[in-house]
């Protein structure tokens, strides 16, 4: 006890002497150092505990929050199983590691699963053979420990938002009996969304250190596959748009574009054009957030960009794979990089987000675009970027998203500092391409876990993520992150 007291006294004396020389102009980094010293190291607390306390002090509700949110249009039932266990139950042996854009056989399944498990990254694929998929789905549903959850980005976001008693949430998507049973009773489902049978998605999870033949997972994650025609054609989009006039939402959260990847090029191009027209009909006073998900076809991503889907929404949410994929499709910064190696470099991520908002976002020379916000999430950190003048309360927004990632992964209502670990890069450069920023470094610290910087008229907000050591469920983290971030966001 006396040692801790002595350290606190010494820190206070140090602060007093420091301020006597620099009473009002203490540099931010110096003040951050002193803050870390006094409130972090001085009482010898774990950095995770310090981060949680700092986050709590930064969270502020928006001055005017949303009251009515409409979410659509992909929904299903997730069957979550141990990936390696299911493959063994299907009498599969470890084999090659190959990424197949679509799964046509059991061999394709095990090879693609092995490919992504070795990298420890999430992926989603369409299974072309309906009968074979149904057989695999039956085995998965009966596998010991298999669990059924609300699935699909829209349903997951709706479920997350529906837990807020101050919100009225409309969910429009293919809702079968099992999904309807799993949904929160407060969620409004239009009668036109109800159908006789559920769509099932199989979620093959693995933990850090799990092995499958020669493959060892570097971190916990999941592989998703399905044979889903309702969501694959975004059949509920017209129903969704038709329901908005009566429901009168202030915010729309849209997802499901990635599900159309399994269609033929002509079919999906035509359907995407129809979807784009429907989105463009939404009144400007309603904010629209688009949640992206895993895709593999650069031609399809180019079609999304060419049809200006990104420019007719106000906000997008995406992870490291989707961010790099957009850059590759649009020949943006670092597009020659095939994939991320380990934790994505913050300077490179910053470059791509900046390019994305400059190329497709609203600006003085591009006033026909509505895109002004990007919420990026990866395992170790989150970045939120906004065009100045359109959004407020984004420090709270990025904190809220990071906080829910740590709690949901561990299956706890709040973050338990003993069950998470801080592994974000704590020092980083702001850019890998811009001369003025390439050598400029910024630091994060447990006591000051949110930093802000600016590139022209775009503001960046970054915070680390407290990673769950033994996650109980990895599915839907991105959806929960985006939903929670939107709850704390305010559009000006």
Secondary structure by P-SEA (a helix, b strand, c coil): caaaaaaaaaaaaaaaaaaaaccccccaaaaaaaaaaaccccccccaaaaaaaaaaaacccccccccbbbbbcbbbbbbcccaaaaaaaacccbbbbbbbcccccaaaaaaaaaaaaaaccccccccccaaaaaaaaaaaaaccccccccccaaaaaaaaaaacccbbbbbbccccaaaaaaccccccccccccccbbbbbbbbbbcccccccccccccccbbbbbbccccccccaaaaaaaacccccccbbbbccccccccccaaaaaaaaaaaaaaaaaccccbbbbbbbcccccaaaaaaaaaaccccccccccccaaaaaaaaaaacccccccccccccccaaaaaaaaaaaaaacccccccccccccbbbbbcccbbbbbbccccccaaaaaaaaaaaaaaaaaacccccccccccccccccccccccccccccbbbbbcccccbbbbbcccbbbbbbbbbcccccccccaaaaaaaaaaaaacccc
